[in-house]
Amino acid sequence: MDAQLLAFVAVAAGMVALPGADFTVVVRNALASRRSGVAAAAGVAGGLLVHTALAVAGLAAVLVTMPALFRTVQLLGGAYVLYLGLTALHAVRRRGAAGTTGHEDTGAGAPTGVARPLRQGFLTNVLNPKAPVLFLSLLPQFVPDGQPPLPRTLLLAAVVVLLALVWFPAVALLVDRLGRWLRRPRTARAIEGGSGAALTALGLALVTAPLLH
């Protein structure tokens, strides 16, 4: 049994499952429909695939050696997350201004295409500049001495993407399973408001961090 591989699976599972922007985007889309939630989950996995591919290729090192590029990507990522947060808060405010009743149509569960949630999941993940740096520093730690690094890092990258393909669709399906309760007008507004506030705070932190250095 490969003890290092098992240790990496445990570490990677914790990283993937850690609540953050990816988790929030998947939940928000899953409230709209199961298909939207799964599409957002697939987008997140696609973003992770890009990050792990960059780490395997060594290209992520550019972000470390070029601080200006790192900060530019960080600003873009923060701005996008901030946009998603403000959009969610605006939607909550608009529904509140329109008035609510127990039979209000919140829009949750309405038929939606997959392109938008897929794009949201992908961009939310791929525009996180800390992810490639994290993978670049993490993957080499689990390459045993004497083993060729490329096959091993490819395996580790595949593990991360596979975990994301299991975890985030599972989150989307769970949200959909609880949909009758979660899509109640007050509950849906509370979740969307909370997720919007979380994304806005995270986006502000990402945008202001480069300016403070």
Z-matrix of the N, CA and C atoms (Angstrom, degrees):
N
C 1 1.461
C 2 1.529 1 109.29
N 3 1.328 2 116.51 1 134.06
C 4 1.455 3 122.57 2 -178.15
C 5 1.536 4 108.56 3 -83.78
N 6 1.328 5 115.53 4 99.94
C 7 1.466 6 120.16 5 -176.22
C 8 1.521 7 111.15 6 -64.59
N 9 1.341 8 116.96 7 -38.04
C 10 1.457 9 119.65 8 -179.79
C 11 1.528 10 111.52 9 -65.74
N 12 1.330 11 116.07 10 -37.79
C 13 1.460 12 119.52 11 179.34
C 14 1.523 13 110.42 12 -66.73
N 15 1.330 14 116.46 13 -42.09
C 16 1.465 15 119.76 14 177.97
C 17 1.525 16 110.91 15 -62.74
N 18 1.320 17 116.37 16 -40.00
C 19 1.461 18 120.11 17 178.28
C 20 1.522 19 110.46 18 -64.05
N 21 1.327 20 116.37 19 -39.93
C 22 1.466 21 119.57 20 179.28
C 23 1.524 22 110.68 21 -65.62
N 24 1.332 23 117.43 22 -40.56
C 25 1.458 24 120.77 23 178.62
C 26 1.525 25 110.17 24 -58.94
N 27 1.329 26 116.50 25 -42.22
C 28 1.462 27 120.19 26 179.36
C 29 1.521 28 111.26 27 -64.48
N 30 1.336 29 116.57 28 -44.89
C 31 1.461 30 120.62 29 179.98
C 32 1.526 31 110.44 30 -64.96
N 33 1.327 32 116.43 31 -46.16
C 34 1.463 33 120.80 32 -178.18
C 35 1.523 34 111.20 33 -65.02
N 36 1.327 35 117.37 34 -38.00
C 37 1.466 36 120.57 35 178.45
C 38 1.527 37 110.45 36 -62.08
N 39 1.329 38 116.45 37 -41.34
C 40 1.458 39 120.26 38 177.71
C 41 1.516 40 111.62 39 -64.10
N 42 1.341 41 116.67 40 -39.98
C 43 1.463 42 120.82 41 178.59
C 44 1.520 43 111.44 42 -64.25
N 45 1.333 44 116.27 43 -44.99
C 46 1.466 45 120.93 44 -177.27
C 47 1.524 46 111.00 45 -67.19
N 48 1.337 47 116.77 46 -40.93
C 49 1.467 48 121.08 47 -175.40
C 50 1.521 49 113.15 48 -79.19
N 51 1.321 50 117.80 49 -14.13
C 52 1.462 51 120.61 50 -177.74
C 53 1.524 52 110.02 51 -60.69
N 54 1.336 53 118.38 52 122.61
C 55 1.471 54 120.06 53 -178.80
C 56 1.524 55 111.19 54 -60.65
N 57 1.307 56 115.05 55 137.16
C 58 1.454 57 121.14 56 -179.81
C 59 1.517 58 109.26 57 -168.22
N 60 1.321 59 115.77 58 -156.33
C 61 1.461 60 120.21 59 -177.85
C 62 1.525 61 111.19 60 -62.04
N 63 1.342 62 117.52 61 -41.39
C 64 1.466 63 120.47 62 179.87
C 65 1.529 64 110.58 63 -58.77
N 66 1.323 65 115.46 64 -48.80
C 67 1.469 66 121.26 65 -179.36
C 68 1.528 67 110.38 66 -59.29
N 69 1.319 68 116.31 67 -44.87
C 70 1.459 69 121.05 68 -177.06
C 71 1.514 70 111.57 69 -64.51
N 72 1.322 71 117.25 70 -42.55
C 73 1.466 72 121.24 71 -179.98
C 74 1.528 73 110.64 72 -64.47
N 75 1.323 74 116.78 73 -40.33
C 76 1.468 75 120.26 74 178.73
C 77 1.530 76 110.44 75 -64.11
N 78 1.331 77 116.95 76 -44.71
C 79 1.466 78 120.76 77 -179.42
C 80 1.523 79 110.60 78 -63.01
N 81 1.313 80 117.10 79 -46.08
C 82 1.467 81 120.43 80 -179.37
C 83 1.522 82 111.33 81 -59.26
N 84 1.318 83 117.63 82 -42.53
C 85 1.457 84 120.35 83 -179.47
C 86 1.527 85 111.59 84 -72.63
N 87 1.342 86 116.12 85 -34.24
C 88 1.459 87 119.51 86 178.61
C 89 1.518 88 111.16 87 -66.14
N 90 1.330 89 118.15 88 -27.54
C 91 1.455 90 121.21 89 175.87
C 92 1.521 91 111.36 90 -66.23
N 93 1.329 92 115.85 91 -28.13
C 94 1.464 93 119.62 92 177.51
C 95 1.520 94 110.41 93 -74.94
N 96 1.337 95 116.24 94 -46.58
C 97 1.464 96 120.42 95 177.51
C 98 1.518 97 108.77 96 -170.66
N 99 1.338 98 115.38 97 159.79
C 100 1.459 99 119.99 98 177.24
C 101 1.521 100 110.44 99 -61.04
N 102 1.321 101 116.28 100 -42.12
C 103 1.461 102 120.30 101 -178.18
C 104 1.525 103 111.67 102 -62.57
N 105 1.329 104 116.83 103 -41.49
C 106 1.458 105 120.57 104 178.90
C 107 1.527 106 110.91 105 -65.04
N 108 1.339 107 116.29 106 -41.74
C 109 1.455 108 119.73 107 179.37
C 110 1.509 109 112.46 108 -63.51
N 111 1.327 110 117.22 109 -44.13
C 112 1.465 111 120.68 110 179.19
C 113 1.527 112 110.35 111 -66.80
N 114 1.335 113 116.70 112 -36.70
C 115 1.458 114 120.26 113 178.10
C 116 1.529 115 110.82 114 -63.93
N 117 1.333 116 116.26 115 -43.26
C 118 1.465 117 119.86 116 177.27
C 119 1.526 118 110.40 117 -62.70
N 120 1.341 119 116.52 118 -39.67
C 121 1.462 120 121.05 119 177.97
C 122 1.522 121 110.77 120 -62.28
N 123 1.327 122 116.65 121 -41.60
C 124 1.464 123 120.35 122 178.10
C 125 1.525 124 110.28 123 -65.03
N 126 1.333 125 116.90 124 -36.02
C 127 1.460 126 120.15 125 177.29
C 128 1.516 127 112.08 126 -64.23
N 129 1.332 128 116.55 127 -41.29
C 130 1.467 129 120.94 128 176.99
C 131 1.531 130 110.06 129 -61.45
N 132 1.335 131 116.74 130 -44.39
C 133 1.461 132 120.39 131 178.62
C 134 1.525 133 110.82 132 -62.52
N 135 1.340 134 116.12 133 -36.40
C 136 1.461 135 119.51 134 176.40
C 137 1.516 136 112.31 135 -63.90
N 138 1.332 137 115.99 136 -39.60
C 139 1.460 138 119.47 137 176.57
C 140 1.518 139 111.74 138 -64.05
N 141 1.330 140 116.66 139 -41.89
C 142 1.466 141 120.59 140 176.90
C 143 1.528 142 111.40 141 -62.69
N 144 1.335 143 116.15 142 -35.74
C 145 1.459 144 119.80 143 177.78
C 146 1.520 145 110.47 144 -62.14
N 147 1.328 146 116.68 145 -40.45
C 148 1.471 147 120.64 146 177.32
C 149 1.522 148 110.18 147 -63.47
N 150 1.337 149 116.75 148 -46.96
C 151 1.463 150 120.07 149 -178.40
C 152 1.523 151 111.85 150 -62.01
N 153 1.316 152 116.73 151 -45.63
C 154 1.463 153 119.03 152 -178.36
C 155 1.519 154 110.98 153 -68.44
N 156 1.335 155 116.80 154 -34.93
C 157 1.465 156 119.53 155 177.18
C 158 1.530 157 110.56 156 -64.04
N 159 1.332 158 116.02 157 -40.87
C 160 1.466 159 119.84 158 177.78
C 161 1.524 160 110.93 159 -64.28
N 162 1.312 161 115.95 160 -40.59
C 163 1.465 162 119.39 161 -179.91
C 164 1.517 163 110.53 162 -65.44
N 165 1.335 164 116.77 163 -43.19
C 166 1.461 165 120.44 164 179.12
C 167 1.524 166 110.64 165 -62.33
N 168 1.315 167 116.15 166 -40.89
C 169 1.465 168 120.42 167 -179.13
C 170 1.528 169 112.36 168 -75.70
N 171 1.321 170 116.16 169 -14.15
C 172 1.459 171 119.52 170 -178.54
C 173 1.512 172 113.58 171 84.06
N 174 1.334 173 116.34 172 0.95
C 175 1.461 174 118.97 173 -177.11
C 176 1.518 175 112.18 174 -71.88
N 177 1.327 176 117.10 175 -22.30
C 178 1.459 177 119.36 176 179.78
C 179 1.520 178 111.55 177 -64.68
N 180 1.332 179 116.86 178 -19.44
C 181 1.459 180 120.15 179 178.62
C 182 1.519 181 111.47 180 -61.16
N 183 1.340 182 116.35 181 -23.88
C 184 1.462 183 120.56 182 179.00
C 185 1.526 184 110.27 183 -59.89
N 186 1.340 185 116.67 184 -37.48
C 187 1.461 186 120.19 185 179.95
C 188 1.523 187 112.00 186 -64.91
N 189 1.324 188 115.42 187 -27.75
C 190 1.460 189 119.45 188 179.74
C 191 1.516 190 110.55 189 -80.50
N 192 1.326 191 116.53 190 -39.80
C 193 1.461 192 120.84 191 -174.98
C 194 1.527 193 112.37 192 -84.03
N 195 1.331 194 117.80 193 -13.26
C 196 1.468 195 120.93 194 -179.64
C 197 1.528 196 108.54 195 -123.34
N 198 1.324 197 117.49 196 85.33
C 199 1.473 198 120.85 197 -177.17
C 200 1.521 199 113.58 198 -55.62
N 201 1.340 200 117.52 199 -36.18
C 202 1.466 201 119.48 200 -178.48
C 203 1.528 202 110.67 201 -63.87
N 204 1.332 203 116.35 202 -40.48
C 205 1.461 204 120.00 203 178.85
C 206 1.528 205 110.28 204 -66.86
N 207 1.319 206 115.71 205 -41.66
C 208 1.468 207 120.23 206 178.57
C 209 1.518 208 110.19 207 -58.36
N 210 1.320 209 116.83 208 -45.93
C 211 1.463 210 120.39 209 -177.37
C 212 1.523 211 111.66 210 -68.70
N 213 1.339 212 116.74 211 -34.39
C 214 1.460 213 120.12 212 177.15
C 215 1.524 214 110.71 213 -63.62
N 216 1.340 215 116.02 214 -46.31
C 217 1.461 216 120.19 215 178.39
C 218 1.524 217 110.34 216 -64.18
N 219 1.334 218 116.26 217 -37.50
C 220 1.460 219 120.22 218 179.52
C 221 1.526 220 110.63 219 -64.42
N 222 1.325 221 116.21 220 -40.70
C 223 1.459 222 119.99 221 178.22
C 224 1.524 223 111.19 222 -64.65
N 225 1.330 224 116.95 223 -42.51
C 226 1.461 225 120.89 224 179.24
C 227 1.531 226 110.59 225 -63.21
N 228 1.324 227 115.57 226 -45.01
C 229 1.454 228 119.38 227 179.05
C 230 1.508 229 112.17 228 -63.84
N 231 1.330 230 116.66 229 -44.63
C 232 1.455 231 120.90 230 178.65
C 233 1.517 232 111.86 231 -62.22
N 234 1.343 233 115.92 232 -41.30
C 235 1.463 234 119.89 233 -179.99
C 236 1.527 235 110.98 234 -63.34
N 237 1.332 236 116.69 235 -38.15
C 238 1.470 237 119.27 236 -179.43
C 239 1.527 238 110.77 237 -69.65
N 240 1.327 239 116.91 238 -43.89
C 241 1.465 240 120.08 239 177.88
C 242 1.527 241 110.19 240 -62.90
N 243 1.332 242 116.77 241 -40.66
C 244 1.466 243 121.11 242 177.37
C 245 1.521 244 110.53 243 -61.85
N 246 1.316 245 116.61 244 -40.64
C 247 1.475 246 121.01 245 177.70
C 248 1.526 247 110.92 246 -60.94
N 249 1.334 248 116.80 247 -44.67
C 250 1.465 249 119.91 248 178.89
C 251 1.535 250 110.78 249 -62.03
N 252 1.327 251 116.38 250 -41.58
C 253 1.461 252 120.14 251 -179.98
C 254 1.515 253 112.29 252 -64.19
N 255 1.328 254 116.35 253 -46.74
C 256 1.462 255 120.14 254 -179.71
C 257 1.530 256 111.09 255 -65.86
N 258 1.330 257 116.59 256 -35.23
C 259 1.457 258 120.40 257 177.46
C 260 1.530 259 110.58 258 -62.87
N 261 1.336 260 115.87 259 -42.65
C 262 1.471 261 119.86 260 178.96
C 263 1.521 262 110.94 261 -64.82
N 264 1.327 263 116.93 262 -44.07
C 265 1.466 264 120.12 263 179.67
C 266 1.524 265 111.31 264 -64.09
N 267 1.327 266 116.02 265 -37.90
C 268 1.464 267 119.29 266 178.63
C 269 1.525 268 110.63 267 -65.52
N 270 1.347 269 116.49 268 -38.88
C 271 1.466 270 119.81 269 178.88
C 272 1.521 271 110.70 270 -63.32
N 273 1.335 272 116.74 271 -41.31
C 274 1.463 273 120.63 272 178.63
C 275 1.527 274 110.22 273 -63.81
N 276 1.303 275 116.23 274 -44.10
C 277 1.466 276 120.31 275 -179.49
C 278 1.527 277 111.23 276 -64.56
N 279 1.330 278 116.03 277 -39.74
C 280 1.463 279 119.91 278 -179.32
C 281 1.524 280 111.22 279 -65.09
N 282 1.332 281 116.28 280 -41.25
C 283 1.457 282 119.30 281 178.62
C 284 1.523 283 111.50 282 -67.42
N 285 1.346 284 115.67 283 -37.37
C 286 1.455 285 118.74 284 178.06
C 287 1.511 286 111.83 285 -65.50
N 288 1.339 287 117.03 286 -39.13
C 289 1.459 288 121.21 287 179.91
C 290 1.520 289 111.51 288 -68.57
N 291 1.338 290 116.04 289 -28.49
C 292 1.465 291 120.19 290 -179.06
C 293 1.518 292 111.51 291 -76.21
N 294 1.351 293 116.30 292 -13.13
C 295 1.456 294 119.78 293 -178.28
C 296 1.514 295 109.76 294 89.65
N 297 1.337 296 116.50 295 144.72
C 298 1.456 297 120.47 296 -177.38
C 299 1.509 298 110.54 297 -130.24
N 300 1.301 299 114.88 298 147.49
C 301 1.453 300 122.20 299 172.64
C 302 1.499 301 107.23 300 -136.07
N 303 1.285 302 117.93 301 172.48
C 304 1.448 303 121.05 302 -179.47
C 305 1.504 304 112.29 303 -63.25
N 306 1.361 305 117.56 304 -16.51
C 307 1.459 306 119.49 305 -177.91
C 308 1.516 307 110.65 306 -109.74
N 309 1.294 308 116.66 307 17.72
C 310 1.461 309 119.76 308 -177.25
C 311 1.512 310 110.34 309 -64.02
N 312 1.315 311 115.53 310 140.56
C 313 1.456 312 121.04 311 174.00
C 314 1.512 313 107.88 312 -88.26
N 315 1.299 314 117.89 313 108.01
C 316 1.454 315 121.87 314 -178.79
C 317 1.504 316 112.41 315 -82.77
N 318 1.309 317 117.02 316 -8.82
C 319 1.456 318 119.18 317 -176.89
C 320 1.503 319 111.41 318 93.27
N 321 1.339 320 118.35 319 -13.14
C 322 1.441 321 120.70 320 178.87
C 323 1.510 322 109.14 321 -70.77
N 324 1.280 323 114.78 322 136.50
C 325 1.441 324 120.70 323 179.13
C 326 1.522 325 112.74 324 85.78
N 327 1.324 326 118.14 325 -2.95
C 328 1.449 327 119.87 326 177.31
C 329 1.520 328 109.36 327 -70.71
N 330 1.344 329 117.66 328 147.53
C 331 1.449 330 120.07 329 179.86
C 332 1.524 331 110.88 330 -60.16
N 333 1.283 332 116.61 331 129.89
C 334 1.460 333 121.11 332 178.90
C 335 1.505 334 109.21 333 -136.23
N 336 1.348 335 116.33 334 154.86
C 337 1.445 336 120.72 335 175.71
C 338 1.518 337 110.07 336 -77.62
N 339 1.321 338 115.56 337 171.38
C 340 1.464 339 119.76 338 -177.32
C 341 1.522 340 112.12 339 -97.33
N 342 1.330 341 118.24 340 -14.73
C 343 1.463 342 120.27 341 -174.08
C 344 1.531 343 111.65 342 -62.38
N 345 1.335 344 116.48 343 -46.51
C 346 1.472 345 119.18 344 -176.59
C 347 1.525 346 112.37 345 -66.05
N 348 1.350 347 120.06 346 -51.46
C 349 1.468 348 118.50 347 178.29
C 350 1.525 349 112.85 348 -63.85
N 351 1.322 350 117.21 349 -34.16
C 352 1.465 351 120.29 350 176.76
C 353 1.525 352 110.12 351 -61.90
N 354 1.325 353 115.57 352 -44.31
C 355 1.462 354 120.75 353 179.47
C 356 1.528 355 111.02 354 -66.01
N 357 1.343 356 116.34 355 -41.44
C 358 1.468 357 119.69 356 179.63
C 359 1.532 358 110.94 357 -61.80
N 360 1.324 359 116.48 358 -46.88
C 361 1.463 360 119.77 359 179.63
C 362 1.518 361 111.96 360 -61.58
N 363 1.331 362 115.63 361 -43.15
C 364 1.471 363 120.24 362 -178.56
C 365 1.521 364 111.68 363 -64.97
N 366 1.333 365 116.43 364 -50.14
C 367 1.466 366 120.00 365 -176.56
C 368 1.521 367 111.85 366 -67.54
N 369 1.329 368 117.15 367 -37.77
C 370 1.463 369 119.61 368 178.70
C 371 1.518 370 110.75 369 -58.66
N 372 1.322 371 116.45 370 -40.11
C 373 1.466 372 119.82 371 -178.92
C 374 1.524 373 112.23 372 -81.79
N 375 1.322 374 117.24 373 -46.63
C 376 1.460 375 119.45 374 -171.35
C 377 1.523 376 111.95 375 -71.02
N 378 1.342 377 117.75 376 -23.65
C 379 1.461 378 120.82 377 179.61
C 380 1.529 379 112.79 378 -89.06
N 381 1.323 380 116.25 379 10.36
C 382 1.460 381 120.38 380 174.17
C 383 1.527 382 108.22 381 -88.58
N 384 1.334 383 119.07 382 104.35
C 385 1.461 384 120.71 383 -174.18
C 386 1.522 385 113.23 384 -72.30
N 387 1.328 386 117.03 385 -16.47
C 388 1.467 387 118.71 386 -179.20
C 389 1.527 388 111.57 387 -76.23
N 390 1.339 389 116.45 388 -23.30
C 391 1.465 390 119.88 389 -177.02
C 392 1.520 391 112.97 390 -63.46
N 393 1.355 392 119.78 391 -50.35
C 394 1.463 393 117.93 392 -179.77
C 395 1.515 394 112.99 393 -63.90
N 396 1.335 395 116.89 394 -34.84
C 397 1.459 396 119.87 395 178.28
C 398 1.526 397 109.74 396 -65.61
N 399 1.331 398 116.08 397 -40.36
C 400 1.458 399 120.66 398 178.55
C 401 1.521 400 110.55 399 -62.30
N 402 1.321 401 116.64 400 -47.64
C 403 1.461 402 119.79 401 -179.91
C 404 1.526 403 111.30 402 -65.52
N 405 1.330 404 115.82 403 -37.90
C 406 1.458 405 119.44 404 179.91
C 407 1.524 406 111.16 405 -61.72
N 408 1.328 407 116.41 406 -36.31
C 409 1.469 408 119.84 407 -179.68
C 410 1.525 409 111.86 408 -85.51
N 411 1.344 410 116.95 409 -24.79
C 412 1.459 411 120.30 410 -175.29
C 413 1.525 412 113.10 411 -85.48
N 414 1.316 413 117.50 412 -46.79
C 415 1.470 414 120.62 413 -173.41
C 416 1.528 415 113.33 414 -56.37
N 417 1.341 416 119.26 415 -45.00
C 418 1.471 417 118.09 416 -178.28
C 419 1.530 418 113.87 417 -61.89
N 420 1.340 419 116.60 418 -23.31
C 421 1.462 420 119.41 419 -178.77
C 422 1.522 421 112.44 420 -67.21
N 423 1.334 422 116.85 421 -17.58
C 424 1.458 423 121.09 422 -176.11
C 425 1.527 424 112.17 423 -114.62
N 426 1.327 425 115.61 424 23.91
C 427 1.460 426 121.18 425 173.22
C 428 1.527 427 107.73 426 -102.53
N 429 1.345 428 118.12 427 110.03
C 430 1.468 429 120.47 428 -177.62
C 431 1.516 430 111.99 429 -60.35
N 432 1.302 431 115.68 430 148.03
C 433 1.462 432 120.91 431 176.96
C 434 1.519 433 109.78 432 -58.65
N 435 1.319 434 114.75 433 135.34
C 436 1.457 435 119.84 434 176.48
C 437 1.514 436 114.33 435 91.18
N 438 1.346 437 117.87 436 -11.05
C 439 1.456 438 120.31 437 178.92
C 440 1.524 439 110.55 438 -92.93
N 441 1.350 440 116.95 439 143.53
C 442 1.472 441 119.06 440 175.20
C 443 1.522 442 109.78 441 -59.82
N 444 1.317 443 118.29 442 130.02
C 445 1.474 444 120.16 443 -173.76
C 446 1.523 445 114.23 444 -69.30
N 447 1.333 446 118.32 445 -34.01
C 448 1.456 447 119.74 446 -173.67
C 449 1.529 448 113.04 447 -64.27
N 450 1.347 449 119.99 448 -52.61
C 451 1.473 450 118.57 449 179.03
C 452 1.529 451 112.51 450 -59.48
N 453 1.330 452 115.84 451 -37.78
C 454 1.466 453 119.16 452 -177.96
C 455 1.526 454 111.36 453 -67.91
N 456 1.322 455 116.55 454 -46.03
C 457 1.462 456 119.07 455 -179.51
C 458 1.529 457 111.16 456 -67.24
N 459 1.317 458 117.34 457 -31.66
C 460 1.466 459 119.80 458 174.65
C 461 1.528 460 110.53 459 -63.45
N 462 1.338 461 115.92 460 -41.10
C 463 1.460 462 120.51 461 177.63
C 464 1.527 463 110.65 462 -63.55
N 465 1.328 464 116.93 463 -44.92
C 466 1.463 465 120.70 464 -179.71
C 467 1.527 466 111.04 465 -64.10
N 468 1.335 467 115.84 466 -39.91
C 469 1.464 468 119.43 467 177.87
C 470 1.525 469 110.76 468 -63.23
N 471 1.332 470 116.02 469 -40.95
C 472 1.462 471 120.25 470 178.90
C 473 1.528 472 110.66 471 -63.26
N 474 1.328 473 117.44 472 -36.27
C 475 1.462 474 121.52 473 178.45
C 476 1.525 475 110.35 474 -61.92
N 477 1.334 476 116.67 475 -44.25
C 478 1.463 477 120.63 476 -179.01
C 479 1.526 478 110.61 477 -61.79
N 480 1.323 479 116.14 478 -47.98
C 481 1.467 480 120.19 479 -178.65
C 482 1.528 481 110.14 480 -64.10
N 483 1.336 482 117.43 481 -40.65
C 484 1.464 483 120.82 482 179.17
C 485 1.524 484 111.18 483 -62.82
N 486 1.322 485 116.68 484 -42.23
C 487 1.464 486 120.08 485 178.01
C 488 1.528 487 110.85 486 -61.22
N 489 1.338 488 116.17 487 -40.93
C 490 1.462 489 120.06 488 178.64
C 491 1.526 490 110.90 489 -65.21
N 492 1.342 491 116.21 490 -37.90
C 493 1.459 492 120.40 491 179.88
C 494 1.528 493 112.24 492 -69.36
N 495 1.329 494 116.28 493 -19.67
C 496 1.469 495 120.34 494 176.36
C 497 1.526 496 110.62 495 -90.61
N 498 1.333 497 116.17 496 -47.66
C 499 1.461 498 121.13 497 -171.58
C 500 1.535 499 112.92 498 -69.57
N 501 1.329 500 117.25 499 -53.53
C 502 1.460 501 119.02 500 -172.21
C 503 1.535 502 113.04 501 -69.10
N 504 1.345 503 120.09 502 -41.17
C 505 1.465 504 117.42 503 171.97
C 506 1.528 505 112.30 504 -61.82
N 507 1.346 506 117.24 505 -34.16
C 508 1.469 507 119.55 506 177.40
C 509 1.522 508 110.40 507 -63.37
N 510 1.326 509 117.11 508 -40.30
C 511 1.471 510 120.77 509 176.34
C 512 1.521 511 110.06 510 -61.87
N 513 1.342 512 116.24 511 -45.34
C 514 1.463 513 120.29 512 -179.85
C 515 1.524 514 111.31 513 -61.53
N 516 1.328 515 117.31 514 -42.57
C 517 1.463 516 120.82 515 -179.56
C 518 1.530 517 111.70 516 -68.33
N 519 1.339 518 115.85 517 -35.83
C 520 1.470 519 119.18 518 177.62
C 521 1.520 520 110.93 519 -65.70
N 522 1.333 521 116.22 520 -43.27
C 523 1.463 522 120.15 521 178.13
C 524 1.528 523 109.45 522 -61.95
N 525 1.325 524 116.44 523 -42.40
C 526 1.459 525 119.81 524 179.17
C 527 1.532 526 110.92 525 -65.22
N 528 1.337 527 116.05 526 -37.46
C 529 1.459 528 120.70 527 179.30
C 530 1.524 529 111.29 528 -62.35
N 531 1.335 530 114.88 529 -37.37
C 532 1.463 531 120.44 530 178.62
C 533 1.523 532 111.67 531 -90.33
N 534 1.330 533 114.53 532 14.01
C 535 1.462 534 120.57 533 -170.88
C 536 1.508 535 115.09 534 -56.26
N 537 1.335 536 118.47 535 -38.80
C 538 1.470 537 120.04 536 -177.06
C 539 1.521 538 110.59 537 -58.17
N 540 1.335 539 116.70 538 -41.03
C 541 1.472 540 120.35 539 179.02
C 542 1.519 541 111.16 540 -79.65
N 543 1.339 542 116.31 541 -43.67
C 544 1.467 543 120.12 542 -175.42
C 545 1.520 544 112.10 543 -68.91
N 546 1.337 545 116.91 544 -24.60
C 547 1.459 546 119.41 545 -176.89
C 548 1.528 547 113.03 546 -93.69
N 549 1.321 548 116.93 547 4.69
C 550 1.457 549 118.23 548 171.68
C 551 1.521 550 108.03 549 -59.32
N 552 1.325 551 118.14 550 141.15
C 553 1.466 552 119.86 551 -173.57
C 554 1.523 553 114.60 552 -48.68
N 555 1.335 554 117.15 553 -50.19
C 556 1.467 555 119.01 554 -177.20
C 557 1.526 556 111.16 555 -67.15
N 558 1.329 557 116.11 556 -41.97
C 559 1.467 558 119.58 557 -179.70
C 560 1.518 559 110.48 558 -65.46
N 561 1.338 560 116.53 559 -44.95
C 562 1.465 561 120.19 560 -179.49
C 563 1.522 562 111.39 561 -61.21
N 564 1.357 563 115.75 562 -41.70
C 565 1.463 564 118.42 563 178.90
C 566 1.518 565 111.22 564 -65.53
N 567 1.338 566 116.37 565 -39.00
C 568 1.459 567 119.69 566 -179.97
C 569 1.522 568 110.88 567 -64.75
N 570 1.329 569 116.43 568 -42.96
C 571 1.469 570 119.93 569 -179.75
C 572 1.518 571 110.19 570 -67.16
N 573 1.336 572 116.20 571 -45.77
C 574 1.457 573 118.43 572 -179.07
C 575 1.524 574 111.05 573 -66.18
N 576 1.340 575 116.32 574 -37.98
C 577 1.461 576 119.05 575 176.94
C 578 1.513 577 112.06 576 -64.89
N 579 1.340 578 115.91 577 -42.41
C 580 1.466 579 119.54 578 178.16
C 581 1.511 580 112.45 579 -65.51
N 582 1.333 581 116.36 580 -42.87
C 583 1.460 582 119.21 581 179.25
C 584 1.521 583 110.67 582 -68.08
N 585 1.334 584 116.60 583 -37.22
C 586 1.460 585 119.66 584 177.33
C 587 1.517 586 111.64 585 -63.67
N 588 1.332 587 116.32 586 -41.90
C 589 1.464 588 120.28 587 178.14
C 590 1.525 589 110.95 588 -64.92
N 591 1.345 590 116.31 589 -40.13
C 592 1.461 591 119.82 590 179.89
C 593 1.525 592 111.03 591 -65.83
N 594 1.332 593 116.79 592 -44.10
C 595 1.460 594 120.12 593 179.15
C 596 1.529 595 111.28 594 -65.87
N 597 1.328 596 115.92 595 -38.92
C 598 1.467 597 119.08 596 178.64
C 599 1.521 598 111.02 597 -63.63
N 600 1.336 599 116.81 598 -45.16
C 601 1.465 600 120.29 599 179.09
C 602 1.525 601 110.93 600 -63.04
N 603 1.346 602 116.38 601 -42.58
C 604 1.459 603 119.82 602 179.30
C 605 1.522 604 110.98 603 -65.43
N 606 1.337 605 115.88 604 -42.03
C 607 1.457 606 119.54 605 178.51
C 608 1.520 607 112.47 606 -62.21
N 609 1.338 608 115.83 607 -42.79
C 610 1.473 609 119.60 608 177.44
C 611 1.525 610 111.30 609 -61.82
N 612 1.338 611 116.03 610 -40.58
C 613 1.464 612 119.69 611 179.02
C 614 1.524 613 110.92 612 -63.65
N 615 1.334 614 116.58 613 -41.75
C 616 1.464 615 120.05 614 -179.54
C 617 1.528 616 111.62 615 -68.61
N 618 1.340 617 116.10 616 -37.12
C 619 1.460 618 119.68 617 -178.58
C 620 1.519 619 110.94 618 -71.66
N 621 1.333 620 117.03 619 -40.80
C 622 1.464 621 119.53 620 -175.15
C 623 1.534 622 113.00 621 -81.60
N 624 1.334 623 117.30 622 -23.33
C 625 1.474 624 119.59 623 -177.15
C 626 1.527 625 112.14 624 -56.62
N 627 1.357 626 119.51 625 -47.84
C 628 1.476 627 118.27 626 179.93
C 629 1.515 628 113.04 627 -63.90
N 630 1.337 629 116.90 628 -27.50
C 631 1.460 630 120.50 629 -177.07
C 632 1.511 631 111.97 630 -78.12
N 633 1.341 632 117.52 631 -15.99
C 634 1.449 633 121.63 632 -177.66
C 635 1.525 634 111.85 633 -92.76
N 636 1.342 635 116.06 634 -4.79
C 637 1.466 636 119.65 635 -178.70
C 638 1.515 637 110.59 636 -105.90
